[in-house]
Structures are given as C-alpha cells and as structure tokens.
Amino acid sequence: MNRHSMDCVISMLSSRLKTALPGGTPTLPECLFFVQPETRAMLRCLSTTSLICTNQQTMKNKHLAPNNEKLTLMEVIAMGIGGMVGGGIFSVLGLAIAQAGHAAPFAFALGGCIALLTGLSYARLGLVFQSSGGSFTFLEHAFSSPNIAAMGGWLLLVGYVSTMALYAYTFGVYGSAMLGDDGSNIAMHHLLESLILLTFLGVNLYGIKASGTSELLIVTVKMIILFLFALIGLFYIKTDHLLPLFNQGYSGVIMGAALIFVAYEGFELIPNAINEMENPQRNLKPAIVWSIVITISIYVLVSIVAVGNLLPKEIIQYKEYALAIAAKPFLGQAGFLLIGLAALFSTASAINATLFGTARLGMVMATDKALPSAFGFRRKQNNIPWLSLIIITTVTIVFVNLANLTIISSFASSTFLLIFALINLSACRLRQKIGGRIWLPMSGLLLSLMSWVVLVVYLWQTNPHGLYWIGLIYLTVITAELVFSKRGLFRRHR
C-alpha cells in the first residue's frame, strides 16, 4: 500500500465519519478506532515517519487548534509541572515523613523514577498514536479487548476527578488559613473549593491559549516561591534531623513512595494536548522529561528542607500545613504566608492542567463511543469540548464537598499506579511499532505494580474502611462501563 493509497483510504473514512462524529472531521488515530484489525494493520504497515506525516497533513482541518492557538514548549512543560506540583507536595508530605522518616527525600526520588520511566513510555506512544485521548488511545491500540481500554478510560476520568478534588481541598485549606480561619469554618472551606474549580472552568472555556498562558504564569510564580524556600532553608538545616538517614528502615522508603505517588500524577496529560502543541515530534518528549525532572528536583529539595528544619512528629502533627510550618523556623510568619501563597498557586495550576487534559480525554472517549456522546460536543470556533468541561467540573465539585480526604488521596494514588502499569505494559506490547528498549517500560511496569501492592497492604493495615470504599468505586466503574458498552467482558474485535 503506497502513500497515495493510504491517503485515499483515510479520506474515505473521514468522509463517512464526518457526519457521525461531533465536531467535524476526525484525525487519523480516531479513524482507526472504527476499522477492522486487518485494515488497521495495513494502515499501520507504513513507516512511523509516513504515519506521522499523514497525521500532520490532517492538522489543517478544523479538528485541530489554529496555529495562533498552539502551545509552545515552555507552555507544555508548565502544564506538566502544573499538573504534578499541585496539592500533592502540600498534602502528602506528612505521610511520606511518617513512613520514611529522615529518608523522605529518597521516597520522593523513588516515586520520581517510576514517573520518569513511565513518562518515556508516554512519549514514544504519543508520537506514534497522536490523539487527544492520550492513555485511552494507547490502551485501545495495545489490547484487543475493547473493554480494557474503555475501563482504563473510565478509571482515568474518575482518577482525575479525585486528583482535582485533592487540589481543590488543599486550596480550600490553605485559603481558609490565610484568611484567618482555624479550621472551624467548614462553609468557607467548601466555598473556596467550589470557586477555584469554577474559575478554571471559565478559563478553559475561554480558549486554549488562555489556558496555556495562565499555566505558564502560575507555574513560574510557584516555582520561584518553592525554590526560594528550598535555597534559604538549606542554610538552616539541622544535621541531627537528617541522621541516621534510614532511621525507619528501607521498607519505609518504598511505603512512602507509594503513598505520595499521587504527587507525580499530571505529566501524562501532556500527550492529551498533542494536537494543540507546536511541533509535537520535537517537543513532546522534552516536555515530558523536563517537567518530571524539574518536579523531582522541587520535591527532593523541599522535603530535605522540611525534614531538616522540623522533627517528624511536628510535621505529622501539622500535616495539612507541613511546609508552612517548616518555613517558620527561618522565615517566621512571612514564611507561612509565602508557602501558603505557593500552595494556592500550585493547586490552582494543577486544577487548570488536569481539567484541560481530562476534558479532551472525555471528548475522544465519546468519539469512540466509550462515553455518552455529550462529552464530544465542541465549540466550532475553537474546538473546545465545552460540555465535557462542564460535566467533569460539576462532578468534581460534588466529590470534593462530600468525600473524605483520605479516600480521595488513596484512590488517586492507587488508580494512577494501576494506569501507569497498564501504559508500561502497552509500551512493551507495542514495542515493534514505537521502538525503544524493552527494559525501560518493563522496569516502569514492575515498579508501578510493586508500589501498588505496597499501598494496598498499607491501607489494609491502617485504613481497611477506606480500602473497602476504593474497591467499591472500582467495582462501580467496571460495572458502569460494561452496562454502557453493552458488550461482553472479553469480547474481541472481529
């Protein structure tokens, strides 16, 4: 099959699907969802370069953002950092120190290694299967059972809702504290949670460039604050707070890494925006790698300063304000306000980045009939999935105002460890198409599964009630997907 023949087939598929799909002509990866395996294999038989060139040609249609709306490399990196450096470092630092003790920085580093290995899998998969569906699209191509990809997509959506709920909760806690509340004014907390979610709903509805520009500004401010905290705090570290290094054993490091892994969720949203970024062939991998490396640096430095300036029991006592309390010994009340400001910027940017990618995931899943078609409704002038944004924001507001914080954070960590394990497995299965060395995704797969098992054991020992609720959520998601799809559990494409 030559290049001209392939273009003819794609044109035919696009013309047939144009009236069936909301928002106009589909891209090449979305067309491939609807063809038989034999046809799909023929279309994929050309080289990766030809495939990408063909996909670039389709970027001229209205399914993609206009050129003046494209996200630059710096904006995409900012979106990745914004997605990761959100509520996690502020809300789970106490848990990491409780488990790892003086070695808490190693727990953050280990979690970062898992994220980096998985990020490389996302980069290779994203370049070959270019789609706003991200993780969902990769699972579609890696597994013959349609239910695996659909369940993965549903879990991703619920996982993103829980992470946005975590970010909104942290924003509410720090916002209330900076307004002088001692924690007794629950109404103020809930009001701030809801307002920040509604604010970024408006930002994302306004336009793609507004989302990327605001993300770059927010991330720049919070990085300056966190690095300032780390650099000044290094001069006030008490060495007796850091030694002996592994005072709670090596197992505590693994346990801590599993508990705080939600702090690294966010980079996987970058491939979701591949159709809205400048030169994705050149920028996708650097954007993912640099966002993870910068985030690891921030977490390790901040955790060193926190452990070095406070006793573990002090940080555990003030878990919700761990970093703010850690700043007081060398910055006083100004330090508390500085870190409070960083928390507000961090959680705000994380909500922005997560909402941006999640809405596009819902849009692609609706296109593939894995979600109700309403998630695929888009505005003609800028291709923004407006109804998907509204639905996801509404569900998050309800969730954050009703759910327990422990359940939210534990479910988010558990879900993304499972998703990242599946993505690394997908990279192993598709290695002939995406290239690269198999030991990289295999290492990411094993580390993700090991951390997930450790997290489940920890919850079983310390919070079995929360573990039951997490299991119930998983069961509900699986059941809902099977009922909606109306297909057998392991029915294969024919």
HELIX and SHEET records of a PDB file:
HELIX    1   1 ARG A    3  LYS A   18  1                                  16    
HELIX    2   2 LEU A   28  LEU A   32  1                                   5    
HELIX    3   3 PRO A   37  ARG A   44  1                                   8    
HELIX    4   4 THR A   48  THR A   58  1                                  11    
HELIX    5   5 ASN A   67  GLU A   69  5                                   3    
HELIX    6   6 LEU A   73  MET A   84  1                                  12    
HELIX    7   7 GLY A   88  SER A   91  1                                   4    
HELIX    8   8 LEU A   93  ALA A  100  1                                   8    
HELIX    9   9 GLY A  101  ALA A  103  5                                   3    
HELIX   10  10 ALA A  104  VAL A  128  1                                  25    
HELIX   11  11 SER A  135  ALA A  142  1                                   8    
HELIX   12  12 PRO A  146  MET A  178  1                                  33    
HELIX   13  13 ILE A  186  TYR A  206  1                                  21    
HELIX   14  14 ILE A  208  LEU A  234  1                                  27    
HELIX   15  15 THR A  239  HIS A  241  5                                   3    
HELIX   16  16 TYR A  250  LEU A  259  1                                  10    
HELIX   17  17 PHE A  261  TYR A  264  5                                   4    
HELIX   18  18 PHE A  267  GLU A  276  5                                  10    
HELIX   19  19 PRO A  280  ASN A  309  1                                  30    
HELIX   20  20 PRO A  312  GLN A  317  1                                   6    
HELIX   21  21 LYS A  319  TYR A  321  5                                   3    
HELIX   22  22 ALA A  322  THR A  367  1                                  46    
HELIX   23  23 SER A  373  GLY A  376  5                                   4    
HELIX   24  24 TRP A  386  LEU A  402  1                                  17    
HELIX   25  25 LEU A  405  ARG A  429  1                                  25    
HELIX   26  26 ARG A  431  ILE A  434  1                                   4    
HELIX   27  27 TRP A  439  THR A  462  1                                  24    
HELIX   28  28 PRO A  464  SER A  485  1                                  22    
END                                                                             
